Amino acid sequence: MNKNELKNLLDKKAAQFNRPDFIAPDPISVPHRFSKSQDIEIAGLFAALLAWGQRKTIINNANRLMDLMDGAPYDFICNHKETDRTRFESFVHRTFQPVDLLYFVEFLQYHYQQHRSLENLFADGMSENEVHTGPGLAHFHRQFFSLPHMVRTEKHVQTPDRKSACKRINLFLRWMVRKDNQGVDFGIWQGIKPAQLLCPLDVHVHRTATALGLLKRPQSDWQACLELTAKLRKMDPEDPVKYDFALFGMSIQPL
């Protein structure tokens, strides 16, 4: 398959999966419950960070968490009292335990007492001409864990400083930053450009990208994420991560 044929295939597959009927069976359905930008941010962050395992379980647990926040996550985060956090003491998703969730809730309340959005946690770590969001991902991790916490909780937020591909955080950024007319991604953040986004990379996308000749690196790590995104950027410099729809879609519905 030559470069033009590969681009045509990926464009076709991106269009196939970047559609409203993609939403319901995907974790992005959780933030789509909401219209207020802060509700979308909070629901999106949790849905993305819980996005490992079976998609049905991910969606069920993320929706359960939104219900524990009375179906109004921003209002709950901003106005709850510490005693209200007891409702989270039985929440578990794989290795994500109540102690981890309690810290997340504490930090989010602290942050929203000072800022209107989560965007600055990423954008403040990036220069205007940054090639990609890597510095913003590292900044987010440092800021997110700036309050006293258990070290174990840090494993639930990936960072390029530890050579992680940062799949779940890159997925969250795709949701918040990309904007088109298809109605899947939200595009509610303006300080980060779609051109700066990095492709969410997990073992399934890695396998598909390798089979298509987009990746040579055998590990699904930070370098592989940069390598893959660089290839996708050559096909669409302004919106390389639209091809996440194609690669993910092809990983669950192979040719």
Secondary structure by P-SEA (a helix, b strand, c coil): ccaaaaaaaaaaaaaaccccccccccccccccccccaaaaaaaaaaaaaaccccaaaaaaaaaaaaaaacccaaaaaacccccccccccccccccccaaaaaaaaaaaaaaaacccccccccccccccccccaaaaaaaaaaaaaccccccccccccccccccccaaaaaaaaaaaccccccccccccccccccccccccccaaaaaaaaaacccccccccaaaaaaaaaaaaaacccccccaaaaaaaaaaccc
